Amino acid sequence: MLDLDDFKTVCPDDLTAALGFQIYKDLRSEDQDADFKPIYDEDLKVFYLIKNDKAYVPVLHTKNINFGVLNALEEKLKELKIFLAIVDNTVNILYYQISEGLSDKPVNKNSI
């Protein structure tokens, strides 16, 4: 079982550690036997939590999402399903599965 200090030793700042720990507690409540591993990727400057074949990237609801980092992480972790875990100020967490080719720009249906 992980605790907040496990996240503080991996994460670059206390906010990221707190968000990661909140996601861990939420996911652990659903599956207590799952194996969790907090990871900070120095190259991409992104934290994520691995649970079995899934990676969860925490984001505070007031922060912008860096789609370039998500695309790079998707490329790096091809064997894992990646979820964006958006945490709001009421500690609700919305999980969105990232699909291949995620883009921050809408696709123009008229372009070829």
Backbone bond lengths (Angstrom), bond angles and torsions (degrees), N, CA, C in turn:
res aa  C-N    CA-C-N  psi(-1)  N-CA   C-N-CA  omega(-1)  CA-C   N-CA-C  phi
1 M - - - 1.453 - - 1.524 109.45 -
2 L 1.317 116.08 132.21 1.459 122.14 -179.49 1.526 110.63 -89.99
3 D 1.337 115.74 154.41 1.461 119.60 172.63 1.528 108.76 -128.32
4 L 1.323 117.04 176.77 1.458 121.62 -174.90 1.529 111.99 -57.18
5 D 1.325 118.10 -36.29 1.467 120.85 -179.89 1.526 112.14 -62.54
6 D 1.334 117.41 -32.17 1.464 120.58 176.17 1.526 111.14 -61.38
7 F 1.321 116.40 -35.01 1.461 121.35 179.67 1.527 110.68 -78.83
8 K 1.330 116.75 -36.03 1.471 120.48 179.58 1.523 112.11 -64.87
9 T 1.331 117.50 -30.70 1.463 119.90 179.55 1.532 112.10 -75.54
10 V 1.326 117.11 -21.99 1.462 121.89 -178.02 1.530 111.72 -97.29
11 C 1.334 116.75 -39.46 1.464 121.92 -172.58 1.529 112.63 -78.94
12 P 1.338 116.27 152.04 1.458 120.59 -178.91 1.535 113.61 -75.31
13 D 1.340 117.51 -18.99 1.462 120.56 -179.30 1.529 109.88 -151.90
14 D 1.327 115.63 165.93 1.465 121.01 -176.56 1.531 113.05 -67.59
15 L 1.334 117.41 -33.67 1.463 119.95 179.25 1.525 111.08 -63.93
16 T 1.312 116.61 -46.28 1.465 120.57 178.35 1.518 110.64 -62.83
17 A 1.327 116.78 -39.91 1.471 121.27 177.89 1.520 110.15 -61.75
18 A 1.328 117.39 -44.39 1.464 121.40 -179.44 1.525 111.27 -65.16
19 L 1.336 117.13 -41.38 1.468 120.71 178.12 1.525 110.66 -64.72
20 G 1.326 116.49 -45.07 1.462 120.67 178.59 1.515 111.83 -61.31
21 F 1.323 116.47 -41.65 1.461 120.81 179.87 1.530 110.79 -66.85
22 Q 1.327 117.34 -38.04 1.470 120.95 178.17 1.529 110.43 -63.27
23 I 1.322 117.09 -42.37 1.462 121.04 177.90 1.525 110.25 -64.50
24 Y 1.313 115.84 -43.51 1.475 121.02 177.70 1.533 110.75 -56.23
25 K 1.343 116.87 -48.10 1.466 120.02 -179.06 1.534 111.16 -62.68
26 D 1.329 116.35 -39.56 1.462 120.45 179.31 1.530 111.17 -65.14
27 L 1.328 116.98 -46.81 1.466 120.70 -178.83 1.522 111.42 -69.59
28 R 1.319 116.98 -36.01 1.463 121.20 -179.03 1.529 111.21 -67.21
29 S 1.330 117.15 -30.87 1.462 120.20 178.99 1.526 111.37 -64.64
30 E 1.345 116.68 -26.50 1.463 121.49 178.88 1.523 112.62 -86.66
31 D 1.338 116.18 -31.70 1.465 120.57 -174.35 1.522 109.23 -144.94
32 Q 1.324 116.67 88.21 1.463 121.55 -174.21 1.521 113.22 -71.47
33 D 1.315 118.35 -18.31 1.463 121.38 -179.46 1.529 113.21 -92.04
34 A 1.312 117.04 -3.93 1.467 120.38 -177.34 1.525 110.71 -68.39
35 D 1.314 114.28 152.26 1.455 122.01 178.51 1.524 108.59 -96.13
36 F 1.327 117.47 122.77 1.455 122.37 -178.46 1.520 110.53 -114.31
37 K 1.345 115.61 144.88 1.458 119.94 177.27 1.532 109.14 -144.09
38 P 1.336 118.31 113.93 1.467 120.46 175.39 1.522 110.49 -79.67
39 I 1.342 116.45 134.71 1.466 121.45 -176.35 1.526 109.40 -136.19
40 Y 1.332 115.31 138.47 1.461 120.62 170.39 1.522 107.62 -116.70
41 D 1.328 116.13 120.49 1.460 121.92 179.99 1.524 108.37 -88.71
42 E 1.321 116.20 109.25 1.468 122.05 -178.36 1.526 112.33 -63.74
43 D 1.321 117.44 -36.03 1.467 120.85 -178.51 1.528 111.75 -67.24
44 L 1.332 116.10 -45.45 1.462 120.60 -177.38 1.525 112.78 -90.76
45 K 1.326 116.77 -11.87 1.468 122.50 -177.60 1.532 110.90 58.14
46 V 1.341 114.70 49.64 1.462 120.19 -179.15 1.529 109.63 -139.01
47 F 1.331 115.09 140.80 1.459 121.94 175.53 1.522 108.74 -99.40
48 Y 1.330 116.34 143.19 1.455 120.48 172.32 1.523 109.40 -149.54
49 L 1.309 115.02 158.93 1.461 122.69 -179.90 1.520 107.85 -115.34
50 I 1.322 116.05 123.48 1.468 120.33 179.23 1.515 109.41 -96.01
51 K 1.331 114.80 131.93 1.464 122.98 173.87 1.520 106.32 -132.50
52 N 1.329 115.92 108.48 1.463 121.44 -178.61 1.527 110.65 55.58
53 D 1.326 118.32 -113.64 1.467 121.32 -177.59 1.526 112.57 -103.68
54 K 1.345 116.58 23.42 1.466 121.16 -177.36 1.522 110.14 -128.26
55 A 1.335 115.56 147.83 1.461 121.98 174.54 1.526 108.00 -122.04
56 Y 1.316 116.58 132.00 1.461 122.88 -178.45 1.523 109.30 -113.65
57 V 1.335 116.46 123.71 1.458 122.56 -179.82 1.527 108.10 -106.82
58 P 1.348 117.60 112.89 1.461 119.33 -179.00 1.526 112.47 -77.87
59 V 1.334 115.70 140.65 1.458 122.45 176.52 1.523 107.69 -141.09
60 L 1.322 115.93 131.81 1.456 120.41 173.99 1.522 108.33 -73.86
61 H 1.315 117.42 139.52 1.470 120.86 -172.84 1.529 113.62 -61.92
62 T 1.312 118.24 -18.55 1.468 120.72 -179.62 1.527 113.22 -92.47
63 K 1.315 117.36 -3.39 1.468 121.49 -177.46 1.526 110.61 -97.33
64 N 1.317 115.52 149.83 1.463 120.77 174.87 1.523 109.76 -71.87
65 I 1.313 115.79 147.27 1.464 121.73 177.48 1.515 108.42 -92.00
66 N 1.322 116.10 128.36 1.454 121.49 179.16 1.538 108.02 -91.06
67 F 1.326 115.96 97.92 1.459 120.51 -176.51 1.524 112.32 -68.63
68 G 1.323 116.96 -28.71 1.459 119.88 176.76 1.519 111.56 -62.62
69 V 1.329 116.39 -42.68 1.464 120.89 177.78 1.523 110.24 -66.23
70 L 1.327 117.46 -41.74 1.468 120.27 178.90 1.525 111.59 -62.69
71 N 1.332 116.39 -41.21 1.473 119.33 177.62 1.526 111.19 -64.28
72 A 1.334 116.64 -41.15 1.468 120.49 178.61 1.523 110.89 -66.19
73 L 1.328 116.82 -39.01 1.462 120.49 178.18 1.523 110.55 -66.95
74 E 1.309 116.12 -39.57 1.468 121.17 177.25 1.532 110.20 -60.20
75 E 1.315 116.46 -40.65 1.461 121.30 178.71 1.532 110.88 -67.31
76 K 1.313 116.25 -39.78 1.462 121.91 -177.77 1.529 112.47 -72.18
77 L 1.325 116.61 -36.42 1.467 121.60 -176.45 1.525 111.12 -108.50
78 K 1.312 116.71 49.40 1.464 122.17 -175.22 1.528 113.43 -53.57
79 E 1.319 117.19 -32.59 1.463 120.67 -175.94 1.538 112.95 -81.18
80 L 1.341 117.17 -6.72 1.461 120.84 -177.97 1.524 111.27 -110.95
81 K 1.326 116.31 150.51 1.459 121.75 169.23 1.524 106.25 -84.23
82 I 1.327 116.59 132.46 1.459 120.82 -177.59 1.526 109.71 -107.80
83 F 1.336 114.29 132.83 1.455 121.59 178.55 1.521 109.61 -120.74
84 L 1.313 116.25 135.22 1.442 122.47 171.14 1.525 106.22 -88.09
85 A 1.319 117.41 124.18 1.470 122.08 -178.80 1.522 107.62 -110.16
86 I 1.323 116.43 101.73 1.459 121.54 -177.61 1.526 108.73 -93.02
87 V 1.336 115.18 119.31 1.464 121.92 -177.13 1.524 108.10 -104.81
88 D 1.339 116.49 127.59 1.467 119.02 178.54 1.532 110.28 -100.34
89 N 1.337 116.03 -178.99 1.461 120.27 -175.42 1.521 114.07 -74.68
90 T 1.315 118.05 -4.48 1.463 121.28 174.69 1.528 110.57 -103.40
91 V 1.306 116.93 9.96 1.458 126.51 179.33 1.530 111.78 67.50
92 N 1.316 116.83 20.83 1.458 119.92 168.25 1.519 107.53 -76.71
93 I 1.322 116.04 145.05 1.458 120.51 -179.84 1.521 108.83 -125.25
94 L 1.323 115.60 125.11 1.459 121.63 175.53 1.516 107.82 -104.66
95 Y 1.325 116.19 127.53 1.456 121.32 -179.65 1.523 109.45 -106.79
96 Y 1.330 115.66 125.45 1.455 121.69 178.13 1.520 108.55 -122.35
97 Q 1.325 116.51 123.45 1.456 119.54 177.29 1.521 108.82 -76.59
98 I 1.326 114.63 131.67 1.456 121.08 179.10 1.518 107.86 -83.96
99 S 1.324 116.20 128.36 1.455 119.69 178.86 1.516 109.56 -101.44
100 E 1.302 116.00 162.04 1.456 121.90 -178.47 1.519 110.72 -58.42
101 G 1.320 115.02 135.20 1.451 119.76 176.47 1.507 114.17 79.18
102 L 1.315 118.05 26.15 1.456 122.20 178.50 1.527 109.88 -55.66
103 S 1.311 116.40 136.77 1.458 120.49 -178.73 1.519 109.95 -138.58
104 D 1.338 115.87 146.00 1.452 119.66 178.10 1.531 111.58 -86.74
105 K 1.329 117.53 -4.68 1.460 121.73 178.98 1.522 109.31 -108.73
106 P 1.333 117.33 135.32 1.466 118.26 176.99 1.524 111.22 -66.72
107 V 1.300 115.35 146.16 1.459 121.09 -179.99 1.525 108.45 -80.92
108 N 1.316 115.99 130.97 1.443 121.53 176.71 1.524 107.83 -81.64
109 K 1.308 116.60 115.28 1.475 120.49 -176.38 1.533 111.75 -65.97
110 N 1.321 118.03 -19.69 1.456 120.75 -179.33 1.519 113.17 -85.65
111 S 1.330 117.14 -14.63 1.463 118.81 -178.69 1.521 110.74 -85.38
112 I 1.303 115.61 152.40 1.466 121.06 -179.43 1.500 109.51 -120.29
